[in-house]
Amino acid sequence: MSSCNVLSWFNIVWSFGVARVCNAPDEESVTGGMMIPEERCGEPDAVDYWQAFVLSPDGKTGCREGRIMLTLYLAPGSSSMAPHIALHAIGAPFDIRPLSFARQEQREAAYLAINPEGKVPTLVDGDLVLTEVAGILFYLAKRFPEAGLLPDDVEAQARAVSWMSFAAATIHPGFMGGAEKAEAALRQAEQRLNGRAFAMGERMSIADIHLFRLFWRIRNTINLPLDALPGLVAHHDRMMALPCVRATIAVESEIGYELRGLKVPTASA
C-alpha cells in the first residue's frame, strides 16, 4: 500500500519539495498522468513530479504520475482559496506553496521576486506568472476547457466575468468595510443570484468559485442574518458538497488558518 496519509478526500504532503497527492477510493478529481503498478509507487526522481495513489473504476489500485506544470502560492482561507478550488476541479497535476502571513513569508525576497506586490494568490505556469483571483480563474478555465468552468459562448463568458468583477469590486470591499457594509453587499449578491442554483444557471463556473470563497470567508468571520440570504446559503451548501471544495478545505485546514477573525468549525463546515 502507499505510504501516503490519506485524508477523507485529499492530502498533499510537502517533503523535500515533493508534492505527493493521495486520494481516497471514492475521489475522482486526480486525472491525467500515467497509471503505473502499485509496487512502483515511491519517491519520484525529481521534485517536479506528482504521484497519486488511486483506486481505478475496475477496482485495481495503482499510482498516477506526471510532471508538475502549475504552482499556486497561497495562504489558507485567503483569496487564494478560489484558484485552489479551481485547480482541484480541473484535476490537472499541480503543486502548492503555502505562505504564512503570521511569519510575513509573503514579504520575503524569494517571494517578492515572483510577485513584487507580496500578495496571494500567485499562479506560475512555466514562464507565465499570474496574480489576482479573477485573472487566474479565467486563465485556468480557458487553459483547461474540458473542465467546463466557463461557458462556451462569449455572452455567457462576459456574464461570468461580470460576476467576478462584482465579487471583487462590491463584496470584497464590503467585507473589508465591516459587518454592515458586508451585509449590504451580500444582499446585492442575493438579488443577483435570484434563486438560481449557480451564478450562471444550473452548472458551476469560475463565477461560483469566486462567490463561494467570499461568502465562506464572511460567513465564518461575521455573524450574518442568514435567514435573509437563503439563496447564498443554498449556494454555499451546494458548493460545500463538491469534491473540489472539500479537497481544498481539507488541505488548507491541515496547513492551518491564520486569517484574523476566521472561525471555521470543522473541515466540513
C-alpha positions in Angstrom: 0.0 0.0 0.0 1.0 3.6 -0.5 2.7 5.2 2.5 0.7 8.4 1.9 -1.5 9.6 4.7 -5.0 9.7 3.2 -7.4 12.3 4.5 -11.2 11.9 3.9 -10.7 13.5 0.5 -7.3 14.7 -0.4 -4.0 15.3 1.3 -0.8 16.8 0.0 2.4 16.1 1.9 5.2 18.5 1.4 8.6 16.8 1.9 11.9 17.9 0.4 9.9 19.9 -2.2 7.9 16.9 -3.4 4.2 17.2 -3.6 2.5 13.8 -3.3 -1.2 13.6 -3.9 -3.2 10.8 -2.3 -6.9 10.3 -2.8 -9.5 8.2 -1.2 -11.1 5.4 -3.2 -14.3 7.5 -3.9 -12.4 10.6 -5.0 -12.1 11.1 -8.8 -10.5 14.5 -9.1 -7.0 13.3 -9.9 -6.8 12.9 -13.6 -4.1 12.8 -16.2 -0.7 11.3 -15.9 0.1 7.7 -16.4 -1.3 4.7 -14.5 1.6 2.6 -13.1 1.5 -0.6 -10.9 1.2 -0.1 -7.1 4.6 -1.7 -6.4 6.3 1.0 -8.4 4.9 3.8 -6.1 7.7 5.6 -4.4 9.6 8.8 -4.2 9.9 10.4 -7.7 13.4 11.1 -9.0 12.8 14.8 -9.3 10.8 17.4 -7.4 8.7 18.4 -10.4 6.7 15.2 -10.4 3.4 14.3 -8.8 2.2 10.9 -7.7 -1.3 9.8 -6.8 -2.4 6.6 -5.2 -5.7 5.7 -6.7 -8.4 3.0 -6.9 -9.5 2.8 -10.5 -13.1 2.2 -11.5 -12.4 -1.5 -12.2 -11.1 -1.9 -8.6 -7.3 -2.0 -9.4 -5.0 0.0 -7.2 -2.0 1.9 -8.6 -0.3 5.3 -8.9 -0.7 8.0 -11.4 2.2 10.3 -12.0 3.2 13.2 -14.2 5.2 16.4 -14.5 4.0 19.3 -12.4 3.5 22.4 -14.5 1.2 24.6 -12.3 2.3 26.0 -9.0 0.0 28.0 -6.7 1.2 30.2 -3.9 -1.5 30.5 -1.3 -2.4 31.3 2.3 -5.2 29.1 3.7 -8.6 30.7 3.7 -7.5 33.8 1.8 -8.4 34.9 -1.7 -6.0 32.1 -3.0 -8.6 29.6 -1.9 -10.6 30.3 -5.1 -7.9 29.2 -7.6 -7.0 26.3 -5.2 -10.6 25.1 -5.6 -10.4 25.6 -9.4 -7.2 23.5 -9.6 -8.9 20.6 -7.8 -11.9 20.9 -10.0 -9.7 20.8 -13.1 -7.8 17.7 -11.9 -4.5 18.6 -13.6 -1.3 18.0 -11.6 -0.3 21.0 -9.6 1.9 22.0 -6.7 1.1 24.4 -3.9 3.4 26.6 -1.9 1.8 27.8 1.4 2.8 31.1 2.8 2.5 32.1 6.4 1.1 35.6 6.9 2.0 35.3 10.6 5.6 34.9 9.7 5.4 37.5 6.9 6.6 35.0 4.3 4.8 36.9 1.6 7.3 39.8 2.2 10.4 37.6 1.9 12.8 38.4 -1.0 12.3 35.0 -2.7 8.5 35.5 -3.0 8.8 39.2 -3.9 11.0 38.2 -6.8 7.9 36.2 -8.1 5.2 38.7 -7.0 6.6 42.1 -6.1 3.2 43.1 -4.6 3.7 40.5 -1.9 0.1 39.2 -2.1 -1.6 35.9 -2.8 -2.6 34.2 -5.0 0.2 33.8 -7.5 0.0 31.1 -10.2 3.1 30.0 -12.0 2.7 28.0 -15.2 6.1 27.6 -16.9 7.3 31.1 -17.7 3.9 32.6 -17.0 3.3 34.3 -13.7 -0.3 35.4 -12.9 -1.8 37.3 -10.0 -5.3 38.3 -8.9 -8.1 35.9 -8.4 -10.3 36.7 -11.4 -7.4 36.6 -13.8 -6.2 33.3 -12.5 -9.6 31.7 -12.6 -10.3 32.9 -16.1 -6.9 31.6 -17.3 -7.4 28.2 -15.7 -10.9 27.9 -17.2 -9.6 28.7 -20.7 -6.4 26.6 -20.3 -8.5 23.6 -19.3 -11.8 23.9 -21.2 -12.6 20.3 -20.7 -13.3 21.1 -17.0 -16.3 23.1 -18.1 -15.7 26.0 -15.7 -16.6 28.6 -18.2 -19.5 28.7 -20.7 -18.6 28.3 -24.4 -20.4 31.4 -25.8 -18.9 34.8 -25.4 -22.1 36.4 -24.0 -22.2 33.9 -21.1 -18.4 34.3 -20.6 -18.9 38.1 -20.2 -21.6 37.5 -17.6 -19.2 35.2 -15.7 -16.6 38.0 -15.8 -19.2 40.4 -14.7 -20.0 38.3 -11.6 -16.3 38.1 -10.7 -15.9 41.8 -11.1 -18.9 42.3 -8.8 -17.4 40.0 -6.3 -14.1 41.9 -6.3 -15.5 45.4 -6.5 -18.5 45.1 -4.2 -18.5 42.0 -2.0 -14.8 42.1 -1.0 -14.7 45.9 -0.2 -18.0 45.5 1.7 -16.4 42.8 3.9 -13.4 45.0 4.5 -15.7 47.8 5.5 -17.3 46.0 8.4 -20.4 44.0 9.2 -23.0 46.5 8.0 -21.3 47.0 4.6 -20.7 43.3 4.2 -24.3 42.5 4.8 -25.4 45.2 2.3 -23.1 43.8 -0.4 -24.3 40.2 0.3 -27.9 41.4 -0.1 -27.0 42.7 -3.6 -25.4 39.3 -4.3 -28.6 37.6 -3.1 -30.6 39.7 -5.6 -28.1 38.9 -8.5 -28.3 35.2 -7.7 -32.1 35.4 -7.9 -32.8 31.9 -6.8 -30.5 30.2 -9.3 -28.6 27.1 -8.3 -25.4 28.6 -9.6 -24.4 32.1 -10.8 -24.7 31.1 -14.4 -27.7 28.8 -14.1 -27.5 25.1 -13.5 -23.8 24.5 -13.8 -20.9 25.6 -11.6 -18.4 28.0 -13.1 -15.5 30.1 -12.0 -18.0 32.8 -11.0 -19.4 30.4 -8.4 -15.9 29.6 -7.1 -15.2 33.4 -6.6 -18.6 34.0 -5.0 -18.4 31.0 -2.7 -14.9 31.8 -1.4 -16.0 35.3 -0.3 -19.3 34.2 1.3 -17.4 31.3 3.0 -14.9 33.8 4.5 -17.6 36.4 5.5 -19.9 33.7 7.0 -17.1 32.3 9.1 -16.0 35.7 10.3 -19.1 37.9 10.8 -22.4 37.0 12.4 -24.7 37.3 9.4 -28.5 37.3 9.2 -28.5 34.0 7.2 -32.3 33.9 7.1 -32.2 37.0 4.9 -29.8 35.3 2.5 -31.4 32.0 1.6 -30.0 31.9 -2.0 -26.4 32.4 -0.8 -26.8 29.9 1.9 -28.1 27.3 -0.5 -25.3 28.1 -2.9 -22.8 27.8 -0.1 -24.2 24.3 0.8 -24.3 23.2 -2.8 -20.6 24.2 -3.3 -19.6 22.6 0.0 -20.8 19.3 -1.3 -18.4 19.3 -4.3 -15.3 17.2 -4.0 -13.1 20.1 -5.3 -14.2 22.3 -2.4 -14.0 19.6 0.2 -10.5 18.7 -1.1 -9.3 22.3 -0.8 -10.7 22.8 2.7 -9.1 19.5 3.8 -5.7 20.6 2.5 -5.9 24.2 3.8 -7.2 23.2 7.3 -4.3 20.7 7.5 -1.9 23.6 6.9 -3.7 25.8 9.3 -5.7 29.1 9.1 -4.0 32.4 10.2 -6.5 35.0 9.0 -7.8 37.4 11.6 -11.3 36.6 12.8 -11.8 33.5 10.8 -13.6 30.8 12.7 -14.0 27.5 10.8 -15.9 25.0 13.0 -14.7 21.8 11.2 -13.1 20.9 7.8 -16.6 20.1 6.5 -18.4 23.1 8.0 
